[in-house]
Structures are given as C-alpha cells and as structure tokens.
Amino acid sequence: MKNVSIGKIILYLIIAFVVVSIWKDPQGSADAAGIFLSSVGRFFHTLGSKTSTFVKNI
C-alpha cells in the first residue's frame, strides 16, 4: 500500500457509502440529495443577495 494517501481512502469510503445508500434506498437518497442541493442553492442565493445589497450601500 505505497503512496496511498488518507485523502484517497476517505474519498473511496465516501463513494462506497453513497453507492450503498443509493442501492438500499433510492427514493430516500434522492430526497436527501434534493433537500441538500436546495439548501445549498438557497445559501448561495442569500449570499449573493446580501453581498449585492452591501456593495450597493457602500
């Protein structure tokens, strides 16, 4: 196991976890991904809105 970094091992474990969770419960995984992506989108929308308001008021 030469030249295998901890980062690669963690990445492979995350990928394996995602694949297994999708395999076991595809609908639940899709719902969770949708909620997560929606939250990320709302965060960036709010960040952009507040940043533009800040810059406009300078």
C-alpha positions as a Markdown table, in Angstrom:
| # | Residue | x | y | z |
|---|---|---|---|---|
| 1 | Met | 0.0 | 0.0 | 0.0 |
| 2 | Lys | 2.6 | 2.5 | -1.1 |
| 3 | Asn | 1.7 | 6.1 | -2.0 |
| 4 | Val | -1.9 | 5.7 | -0.8 |
| 5 | Ser | -2.9 | 8.9 | 1.0 |
| 6 | Ile | -5.5 | 9.2 | 3.7 |
| 7 | Gly | -7.5 | 11.5 | 1.4 |
| 8 | Lys | -7.9 | 8.8 | -1.3 |
| 9 | Ile | -9.0 | 6.3 | 1.3 |
| 10 | Ile | -11.6 | 8.7 | 2.7 |
| 11 | Leu | -12.8 | 9.6 | -0.8 |
| 12 | Tyr | -13.2 | 5.9 | -1.7 |
| 13 | Leu | -15.2 | 5.3 | 1.6 |
| 14 | Ile | -17.5 | 8.2 | 0.8 |
| 15 | Ile | -18.1 | 6.9 | -2.7 |
| 16 | Ala | -18.8 | 3.4 | -1.3 |
| 17 | Phe | -21.2 | 4.9 | 1.2 |
| 18 | Val | -23.1 | 6.8 | -1.4 |
| 19 | Val | -23.4 | 3.8 | -3.7 |
| 20 | Val | -24.6 | 1.6 | -0.9 |
| 21 | Ser | -27.1 | 4.1 | 0.3 |
| 22 | Ile | -28.5 | 4.6 | -3.2 |
| 23 | Trp | -28.7 | 0.9 | -3.7 |
| 24 | Lys | -30.6 | 0.3 | -0.4 |
| 25 | Asp | -33.0 | 3.3 | -0.6 |
| 26 | Pro | -33.0 | 5.1 | -4.0 |
| 27 | Gln | -36.0 | 7.3 | -3.1 |
| 28 | Gly | -34.7 | 8.3 | 0.3 |
| 29 | Ser | -31.3 | 9.1 | -1.2 |
| 30 | Ala | -32.9 | 11.2 | -4.0 |
| 31 | Asp | -35.0 | 13.1 | -1.4 |
| 32 | Ala | -31.9 | 13.7 | 0.8 |
| 33 | Ala | -29.9 | 14.9 | -2.2 |
| 34 | Gly | -32.7 | 17.2 | -3.3 |
| 35 | Ile | -33.0 | 18.8 | 0.1 |
| 36 | Phe | -29.3 | 19.2 | 0.4 |
| 37 | Leu | -29.0 | 20.8 | -3.1 |
| 38 | Ser | -31.9 | 23.0 | -2.4 |
| 39 | Ser | -30.3 | 24.2 | 0.8 |
| 40 | Val | -27.0 | 24.9 | -0.9 |
| 41 | Gly | -28.8 | 26.9 | -3.6 |
| 42 | Arg | -30.7 | 28.9 | -1.1 |
| 43 | Phe | -27.5 | 29.7 | 0.7 |
| 44 | Phe | -25.8 | 31.0 | -2.4 |
| 45 | His | -28.9 | 33.0 | -3.4 |
| 46 | Thr | -29.0 | 34.6 | 0.0 |
| 47 | Leu | -25.2 | 35.2 | -0.1 |
| 48 | Gly | -25.4 | 36.9 | -3.5 |
| 49 | Ser | -28.4 | 39.0 | -2.5 |
| 50 | Lys | -26.8 | 40.2 | 0.8 |
| 51 | Thr | -23.5 | 40.9 | -1.0 |
| 52 | Ser | -25.1 | 42.9 | -3.7 |
| 53 | Thr | -27.1 | 44.9 | -1.1 |
| 54 | Phe | -23.9 | 45.5 | 0.9 |
| 55 | Val | -22.0 | 46.7 | -2.2 |
| 56 | Lys | -24.9 | 48.9 | -3.4 |
| 57 | Asn | -25.0 | 50.6 | 0.1 |
| 58 | Ile | -21.2 | 51.4 | 0.1 |
